[in-house]
Amino acid sequence: MSCYNVERNCVDFKTGVFEFSTEVNDSLVTSSFTRTNEFEIELYNGIKDSSTINWVNKCEFLLTKLNPRTNQERRPIRIKILRTYGDKYDFEFSQVNDPQIISRGTVKRISNL
């Protein structure tokens, strides 16, 4: 039995405006996205991209691009919220067809809808 419980208030992050930062080629890049009950609209490098959301359970969902440009973009991305704290959550993500390659990140809520 563990004496440390991870907070997972995933429902609190189902909708809103969020920001995600990650390192790419030794540079910190940031994207912002708006999540509704049905869609996620991301703005990255001045380009908007939209995906549908299919919630698998309270803490896991699939994102499928509405207008994929490549075969790889046609494949859904699985996102699993691992823990929540304050206005942030840690998550892991992978392509549905390649679950061995898992990446992690942190998302910050900018505002509610």
C-alpha positions as CSV (number, residue, x, y, z in Angstrom):
1,M,0.0,0.0,0.0
2,S,1.3,3.4,-0.9
3,C,1.1,6.5,1.3
4,Y,1.4,8.8,-1.8
5,N,-1.8,9.3,-3.9
6,V,-1.5,11.0,-7.2
7,E,-4.1,13.6,-7.8
8,R,-6.1,13.0,-11.0
9,N,-8.9,15.5,-11.4
10,C,-9.0,15.0,-15.1
11,V,-12.6,16.2,-15.6
12,D,-11.3,19.7,-14.6
13,F,-9.2,19.7,-17.8
14,K,-11.8,18.5,-20.2
15,T,-12.4,21.9,-21.7
16,G,-10.5,25.2,-21.7
17,V,-7.6,27.1,-23.3
18,F,-4.2,25.5,-22.7
19,E,-0.5,25.9,-23.4
20,F,2.0,23.2,-24.1
21,S,5.8,23.8,-24.2
22,T,8.4,21.3,-25.4
23,E,12.0,21.3,-26.5
24,V,12.7,20.8,-30.2
25,N,16.3,21.0,-31.5
26,D,17.5,22.7,-28.4
27,S,14.8,25.4,-28.6
28,L,11.7,25.8,-26.4
29,V,8.6,25.8,-28.6
30,T,5.1,26.6,-27.3
31,S,1.7,25.9,-28.8
32,S,-1.7,26.8,-27.5
33,F,-4.9,25.0,-27.9
34,T,-8.6,25.3,-27.1
35,R,-10.4,22.1,-26.1
36,T,-14.2,21.8,-26.3
37,N,-16.3,18.7,-25.6
38,E,-15.9,17.6,-29.3
39,F,-12.8,19.4,-30.7
40,E,-9.3,20.5,-30.0
41,I,-8.0,23.5,-32.0
42,E,-4.3,24.0,-31.8
43,L,-2.3,27.1,-32.8
44,Y,1.4,26.3,-33.5
45,N,3.8,28.5,-35.3
46,G,0.9,30.6,-36.6
47,I,-0.9,27.5,-38.1
48,K,-4.3,26.3,-36.8
49,D,-4.9,22.6,-36.8
50,S,-8.1,20.9,-35.6
51,S,-8.8,17.4,-34.2
52,T,-11.8,15.5,-32.9
53,I,-11.8,14.3,-29.3
54,N,-13.0,10.9,-28.3
55,W,-12.8,10.4,-24.5
56,V,-12.1,6.7,-23.6
57,N,-12.5,7.3,-19.9
58,K,-12.1,10.3,-17.5
59,C,-8.4,10.6,-17.9
60,E,-7.7,9.2,-21.4
61,F,-8.7,10.4,-24.9
62,L,-8.0,10.0,-28.6
63,L,-7.2,13.0,-30.9
64,T,-7.9,12.5,-34.6
65,K,-6.9,15.3,-37.1
66,L,-9.8,16.6,-39.1
67,N,-7.6,17.5,-42.2
68,P,-4.6,15.2,-42.1
69,R,-1.8,16.0,-44.6
70,T,0.1,12.7,-44.3
71,N,-0.8,9.1,-43.6
72,Q,0.9,9.4,-40.2
73,E,-1.4,12.3,-39.3
74,R,-4.4,10.1,-40.1
75,R,-3.6,7.9,-37.2
76,P,-5.1,8.9,-33.8
77,I,-3.0,10.1,-30.9
78,R,-3.7,8.6,-27.5
79,I,-3.4,11.0,-24.6
80,K,-3.4,9.9,-21.0
81,I,-3.5,12.4,-18.1
82,L,-1.1,11.0,-15.4
83,R,-1.6,13.6,-12.7
84,T,-3.2,17.0,-12.1
85,Y,-2.0,19.8,-9.9
86,G,-3.2,23.4,-9.7
87,D,-3.7,24.6,-13.2
88,K,-1.4,22.0,-14.8
89,Y,-1.4,18.3,-15.7
90,D,1.3,15.8,-16.7
91,F,0.4,13.5,-19.6
92,E,1.8,10.9,-21.9
93,F,1.0,10.4,-25.5
94,S,1.6,8.0,-28.3
95,Q,0.2,7.0,-31.7
96,V,-2.4,4.4,-31.4
97,N,-0.6,2.2,-33.9
98,D,2.8,2.6,-32.2
99,P,2.2,2.3,-28.4
100,Q,5.9,1.5,-27.7
101,I,7.0,5.0,-28.4
102,I,5.6,7.1,-25.5
103,S,6.4,10.8,-24.9
104,R,5.5,12.9,-21.9
105,G,4.7,16.5,-21.3
106,T,3.0,19.1,-19.1
107,V,0.1,21.3,-20.1
108,K,-1.0,24.5,-18.3
109,R,-4.5,25.9,-18.3
110,I,-4.6,29.5,-19.5
111,S,-8.4,30.0,-19.1
112,N,-11.7,28.2,-18.8
113,L,-14.3,28.3,-21.7
